[in-house]
């Protein structure tokens, strides 16, 4: 497993590579633009086209992008739907141009109207976005990785079943994948306190979605209890999940080679070197525990 973290790109998109190396990351996640503004960042062609070479020359093995939080593909508001679509396309264009491993997306919220009714419009937005990106760039789009939700309100993707149904609604488009967030999983009521529960989580994901679609993991502890349906990240070992449970999950052999990206608060400015070190310790201890129980 590759241990990484979300890092800032203040000062230019390639600064994320340097910041990732500074805190000993194997991989990084970045925002392609401000997460809470519609306006896209104006990158130069040189910055975007040169990114992959800079990453290749570094110790970072893979960049993942996180789409803007404002996007809501499940809305019935025409203006918000149009802004969300345009923003998604821009995020995918930037992700594709820097040769990212994928753009992670919070799909949005139906705000109580019901999941079934919004599936067709979401699937159509995915198809249209890929077509627009590929038409604009003349190359295949990077993957879009749908993130599981913590379950607040009418959020879409609160279960593996919902994520599977979104993918199925596109005809199984291979450009779609999934990002599992460990805190969202816990908050939505899915526990993994021991080896049996952790293995069941992975088996369930494989049965409903397929491990071939698992693009990355967000590795976070939780400020809130199991099943609380709130998105509240905590530093590893300081929350309700705990290092033992996280160790059982991340050490599953099916996740070997996957990027696990920290989105923890640190001291208030995001993941630190010490958080990356703790993540590696959790992984190592999990693997040792699995080896003892063979």
N, C-alpha and C positions, 0 to 999 in steps of 0.2 A: 504494500500500500504506500502511496505517495502522500506525505503529510504537507499540507499547504495552508494558506490563509488568505482572507480578503485583505487587500492592501490599497492604499491611496495612490492616485495618479496625479496628485497636485504637482504642477510644474511640467506636465507632459505625459502622454500615455506610456511611454517607455520607462518612466520613473518607477512604475510598479515593479518592473523586473529588478531594479536595484534594491527597492524596499523589501521585496521578497527574499532576496539573497541575504540582506542584512539581518533578517530574523530566521534564517536557516530553513527556508521553505524549499520543498521539492517542486511545488506547483503554486500558482497564485490565482486569485479571482479579483477582478476589477469591475468598476462601473464604466460603461462606455460613455456615459454622460451623467449629469447630476441626477441622483435617484429620485429627487422630489421636484423636478422641473421638466416641463415639456421641451424646452429649447435644446436642440442637440449641440454637442460640443463641436466646434469647427476645427477639425484636425487637418493638418496639411497632408498632401499626398505622400510627401517624403516620410512623415511620421508613421503613417499607416503602412505604406509599402515596405518600410525598413524594419518594422517591428519584429517580424518573424526571424530575421537574420540576427537581430540583437538578442532575442530569446535563445536562439540556437547557440550563440557564443557564450551564453551564461550557464549557470547551474540549474536554472528553472526548466522543468520538464512539463510544460503545458500551461497555457493561460486559459482561464474560464472567465466569461463575462457575466455580469448580473444585469438583467434588464431593469428599467426604471420602475419604481414601485407604483407610479400613478396609473400604469396600464391596467385596464379592465376590459377584457374581451367578452365578458358576460353581461355587460350593461345593456339596458334598453334605451339609454340616452344617446341619440344620434350623434351629438357633438362629441361626447366622451368617447363613443365608439370610433369615430373618425380620428380623433387625436391619439387614441390607444393604438390603432392600426398603424398610423404613420410613425409613431414612436417605436413600435416593435420592428418595423421595417428598417428604421435607422439603426437600431441596436444590432440587428442581424447583419446589416451592411458593414458596420464597423467590426463586428466579431469575425465576419468572413474575411475582410481585408487584412486583419492581423493574424489570420490562420489560427483562431482560437479553437479550443476543443468543443466549445458550445456556449450558447447563451442561456442562462438559467432564468426561468420566467415564473412569477406568481401570476397565474391565469386571470384571477380577478374574483368578483363576487356577483352573484345573481340577486343579491339583496332581498332574499325571501321569495323570489318568483319560482324557485325550484330548479334543480339541476337538470332534469330531463329536457326542459324547454329551451335551455341555452346551449346544449351540446351541438346542434347543427350550426349555429352561428359561430361558435368558437372554432369548430373544425374548418369551416369555410374561411375564417380569418387566417388560420394556419396556412391553408393552401394558397390563398391570395398573397400572403406575405412572402412565402417561399418563391412564388412566381415573380413577384415584383423585384425581389433581391436578385434573383438569377437573371432576370431580364435586364436589370440595371448594370450588373457586374459582368455578365457573360460567363459566369462560372457557378459551380454548385455552391449552395448556401452551406454555412456551418450548421451544426445541429442546434435544435431548440430543445432545451432540457426542462421539462415541466416539473416544478417543485411541489412536493406534497405540502398541504396546508395544515395549520394547527387546528382549524375547525371553527374559528370565530365567525359568527354571523352566517352569511350565505356564501362563504368562500368556496371556490371550486377546487377540487383536487384534494379533499380531506381524507381520502382513502385510496388504496391501490386500485380498487374497483372503479372509482371515478376517473382516475388517470388512465386506466386501461380503456375505458369507454370513450374517452376523448381521442385516444390513438386509433381505436377501432373505427371511429366515425370518419377518419381521414382515409380509410382503407388500409391502415397500417403503414402510413408514410414512414419510410426509413430515416427521414431527416428529423423525426421526433424521438426524443429520449426522455429520461427521467433523472432528477436529482432528489435523493432522499435526504431530508434534514432530520437529524436525530432528535432535536428538541421538538419539532413539529410532530414527529412520529409519537413521541411520549405524550405531548399535550393533547393529541387527538385520541388518546386512550390505548395506544399500542405499547405494551411494556416489553422489555427484554432484559429482565433482571438476572437471568441465569442462562446457561447454555441452551436449554430446551426452548425457552422463549425466543432467544436470539436466532436460533436455527429456524424456528417457525416463521419468524419475520422474513428471513431470506427465502425460505421455501414458498411462502405466500406470494412474495413479490415475483418470484420466478414463474409460479403457476399462473398468476393473473396478468403479468406484464412481460416477463422474460428478462433474464439477467443480461442479455445482449443489449438491452436498451438502457441499462444503468450507466449513466455518463459520469457521475461524480456523486460525492456525499458532502453534506454540510455537517461538520462535527461540532456539536454544541451541547452543553449541559443546559438545564432548565431552571429558571427561577420559580416556576409554578409546578404544582403536583400533577401526577398522572391523570389524564382525562380532563384537564382544566380548560382546554380549548383556547389557550392564549399563547401568542407568539412572544415569548420572553426568554432570551438567551442568557446563559450564565457561563462564567469561566469553568473549564473542565475540573471536576472534583469539588466545586463549591455549590453545586445545585442539587436538585431533587433526583436526577438520574444517577449520578455517582460514577466513579471510575470503573468499578467492577462490571456494571451493566454495559457501559460503553465499550469496555474491553472485550466482553463476549461478542458484541455485535461487530466491531471493526476487525476482529481477528478471524472472522469466518473465512475459510479458504476461498470461497467464491469471490471474495472482494480483493484478492491479491492483485496488485497493479492499479487498483482504483485510486483516484485522487480524493482525499478527505480534506476538506477545506474549512478552516476555523473561521467562525463569524462571532467570536466571543468579545465581550467588552474590554478585556484587559484592565488597564487602569482608567479607562474612559476613552482611549483613542484607538481601540481595536487590538487585535492580536499582537502579542509580544514574543520575543524569542523564548521566554520561559513557558509560554502557552504551547508553542510548537514542541518544546522539549517534553512537556507533560503529555502531549498527544502521542509522541513516540513511546513514552514509557507505558502508557495505557495499552497501546498496540502490542508491545513486547510482553507485558504481563498477561494479556489475553491469549497470546499465542502459547505462552508457557502453560497456562491453565488448561488450554485445549490439549496440549501434548500430554499432560499428566492424566487426562481423563479418557485417553484412547482405550 
